């Protein structure tokens, strides 16, 4: 399909992003009207829902908190049901610069890729995350390579786009918690062509990350186990 005529949806999962979501979405509406968007309000307990209602944003309000994976999968199902060619994930906290999206889409077509990940670690510009988190990311990147033969440097990046084929796949099968590394395993075992594109990310302007130190330790154990189980379960299914 001609990239100029693609139908693109930006999925914005949001949990308690009332102080950030207005700036994120107003930027899309004003500067990037060629892209559609949908906010997945993931059972927020702050004023996220009110901001979306007052500003008349395109939003799906989940009745309970489903977690980031459930919110993103809801977005993929919306993309599938509305016949989008490309689905893009960005965070609701303003870290992801949509100014790179046109280049990422062009790169996807040039590389005939199924999934393009916006990566902080290709040119190493902008916000690079904390030292401890970078160590964890490198470990998960190595683990992903061992399990699938595909190396993704910024494996936890929430800035990524997929084509129509993977909209269908992720609408049916998407990890529940801290899903980005496990989603890469899913893409790899489905023989997806995964590429990284250099982007500059920002630190969040308001609020705090939901991942504390204790949650980071839990995250590493849980994601490691989830990636292993995902890869092994796919092998078992293939053998049946």
Steps between C-alpha positions, in 0.01 A plus 500: 500500500617851422627649825338835419157338507539291814242530774686550829373482857692625801414301815553691825461287815445731796480425870482807726651727234264792562791745527661382176234377260376841386842610376557166325167495317485872418839460334359218285188694406689819414819370340422150374139496375589237239497236776197374686533434871317332783566533873448184703413634844601203712268544798677819614416626849619857439349758263609331174141408410376853570772659287414269211129569535540878532738518204282263293791269425464163331509268800403151612441487875573160652279434805790360703877518487612232254871580510709631215471178299122490521476866403730460201321185383172694515661751265606225260149358500366846423753527214395162363130574519549833323723362225824688568816425302742612772465517878739706710551484875608810692488571872258747652772676700656698214827305474453403135552757224245445224720713275697182426195302393504595132863389475421175683215421262720574198772278649249221550415504130863530391602203716181303430471471879207374705598684818712812551613591850593855590840451665695721739811290459576520127645851510479541879348847506243646738370336817680167551328375819685429824820296521330210677221487246749505213670196652163325519419595141832361378431173683151468349637587158758223533235256623276585206788433262576163664134395481419622149819588315374859467686780677297802605708752694214705641282200577290681764417796276130577497535697176438253220292450191374188327337419170162348425624143551612568856194705581313174445747296706518741795123550504476129582815442704673772702682473836319634807769662718815693398439367151763652271777234526254212484324660202836502320526124560150456356598701194823304454344154531239604242793575267437872515760730348598722793702816456612786727497866404692768695278740693549753778286448809421740781468444872142533622405857593237425764425216735723207576569172328296207626820290514668545840824326607308210655284475191813506285633190678162331461491614138832333418398165650152507352600609151789253485266217595229623262742516206626149573149355532381679189786364292469147637123490459528602137745215441258253658214625281716463190578137589134398536 
